[in-house]
Amino acid sequence: MQLEWQKRIISCGAGKKQVLMDAVLVKCAAGSRPDVNRETIILGTMDERFLSVREFDLQAFHLGLFWKEVAKNLDRLGLEPLLREGLERQIEEKITKPPENWALWPKKCSLACRLKNQNPF
């Protein structure tokens, strides 16, 4: 079993493109050639633009969504704890984990937007 990174470019309309990074777990059948009998599982997908966005909360939120997806997919696989920790470390080399409060970002934004749009009169 090994981790690979794959990039996909998808069209978003109006000539715009989105670059997605997939953390892919590759499993090869025992004794087979790696290029023939491969099973791939996408552990998580990250839009590259959120890796370099300047707004910290926006970046943290998308990092959190990515890691939530990774955790869910690793849970499904039921891997040995050492193997799972190793995979998480490899992923974290490319995509860092968010701070603890990453899930609060939509609530903060939603509250700020409501307050900004409130009309006192």
C-alpha positions in Angstrom: 0.0 0.0 0.0 1.3 3.4 -0.9 0.1 7.0 -1.0 0.2 8.9 -4.3 -0.9 12.4 -5.2 -2.9 13.0 -8.4 -3.9 16.3 -9.9 -7.1 16.8 -11.9 -8.1 19.9 -13.8 -11.8 20.4 -14.2 -13.7 23.0 -16.1 -15.8 25.4 -14.1 -17.4 27.1 -17.0 -16.7 30.5 -18.6 -13.2 29.4 -19.4 -12.2 28.9 -15.7 -10.5 25.8 -14.5 -10.1 24.3 -11.1 -7.0 22.2 -10.0 -7.8 19.5 -7.6 -5.3 17.4 -5.7 -6.3 13.9 -4.7 -4.6 11.9 -1.9 -4.9 8.4 -3.4 -4.2 5.1 -1.6 -2.8 2.5 -4.0 -3.1 -1.2 -3.2 -1.4 -3.8 -5.4 -2.3 -7.4 -5.3 0.5 -9.6 -3.7 3.0 -10.8 -6.3 1.6 -8.7 -9.2 3.1 -6.0 -11.2 2.3 -2.6 -9.7 1.1 -1.2 -13.0 -1.4 -4.1 -13.7 -3.4 -5.0 -10.6 -3.9 -1.7 -8.8 -6.8 -0.8 -6.6 -7.0 3.0 -5.9 -9.0 4.7 -3.2 -9.3 8.5 -3.1 -8.8 9.4 0.5 -9.4 13.1 0.1 -9.6 15.9 -2.5 -8.3 19.5 -2.0 -8.8 22.4 -4.4 -5.3 23.8 -4.8 -6.4 27.4 -4.6 -7.2 27.0 -0.9 -3.7 26.0 -0.1 -2.4 29.5 -0.8 -5.5 31.7 0.0 -4.6 34.6 2.2 -7.7 34.5 4.4 -6.7 32.2 7.3 -10.2 31.2 8.2 -11.1 30.3 4.7 -8.0 28.2 4.3 -8.5 26.5 7.7 -12.1 25.7 6.8 -11.1 23.9 3.6 -8.2 22.1 5.3 -10.7 20.9 7.8 -13.1 19.6 5.2 -10.3 17.8 3.5 -9.1 16.1 6.7 -12.7 15.2 7.7 -13.0 13.4 4.3 -9.6 11.7 4.8 -10.6 10.5 8.4 -13.9 9.1 7.1 -12.2 7.2 4.3 -9.5 5.8 6.6 -12.1 4.8 9.1 -13.9 2.8 6.4 -10.7 0.9 5.6 -10.1 -0.2 9.1 -6.3 -0.1 8.9 -3.9 -1.0 11.6 -3.2 2.1 13.8 0.5 2.3 12.8 -0.3 2.1 9.1 -3.0 4.7 9.4 -0.7 7.1 11.4 2.0 6.7 8.7 -0.5 7.6 5.9 -1.7 10.6 7.9 1.9 11.8 8.4 2.5 11.4 4.6 -0.6 13.4 3.8 0.2 16.1 6.3 3.6 16.7 4.6 1.6 18.1 1.7 -1.6 19.3 3.3 -1.4 20.5 6.9 -4.1 19.8 9.5 -6.3 22.8 10.4 -6.4 24.4 13.9 -8.9 23.0 16.4 -11.5 25.7 15.7 -11.6 25.3 11.9 -15.3 24.4 11.9 -16.3 27.7 13.5 -15.5 29.7 10.4 -18.9 29.4 8.7 -20.6 30.5 11.9 -18.3 33.5 12.3 -18.8 34.4 8.6 -22.5 33.9 8.8 -22.8 36.1 11.9 -20.6 38.8 10.4 -22.6 38.8 7.2 -25.9 39.1 9.1 -24.6 41.9 11.3 -23.2 43.7 8.3 -26.6 43.5 6.4 -28.7 44.4 9.4 -30.7 47.6 8.9 -31.2 49.3 12.3 -34.0 51.5 10.9 
